């Protein structure tokens, strides 16, 4: 046995499962044992036995149950049934909710049967689910916990290098500060086919690293692959603004508006960058009018800060914009 908590959990679960108790209660105990020692094989052996002996009851009880213990168990049961895609997506959801537990250390997650059968698309979706709750993953502790995920990315991306999927996969190592792996996934994708999403993944990684020149170059590369994508013009405009080139930022936002003239983000960015460049009261009024429609308050406040630093703006108008920012 791995440790006392695992011994206690597995033993009590066995009593509950075989002495007239609740199989769902046994599952909860076993998942508790897994949480305390994710790499220990004993709880999974007990779950497999429970699945074999009490499957109809478990299926009925766990169906539609979104609790953490249910989803952890369902991920393993899906693995046992050979449904590797749904298994990894379930584990991704659990990991996103509780990244403080190394769920990926489960023996089945590194099993050759799993790694050889899971699709790149499902693993990519699972990676996105690990990021759903916005936890900070860029720590040494998190990099250790996510090591099994990084191994899975290496194996699956080599066997099934689907460019769009690899671009999505790159978001997880980037969030964990494993930038070299994020770039390696992009390189592997480009070796198959150059697509816009890979260029965006590369650009975003450079931007997170603070290398704005490389980020801008990668966004420009993305635009050569999808020149009608308004969001790429906005991304590149924002990078140029970070670099202090508000003329380029305003020009790029205007180009984006040619493709999507009603997009509020583009309209607000164009107004902000023109205001910063020329001190236009008209454009600052336009930004103030659009501000309530900007649901991302961090981005809204950034645009207001840029605009209010424009030359020779009326003080009252600047104060009005800053009141929006501070509310």
Beta strands, then each sheet from edge to edge (+ up, - down):
end
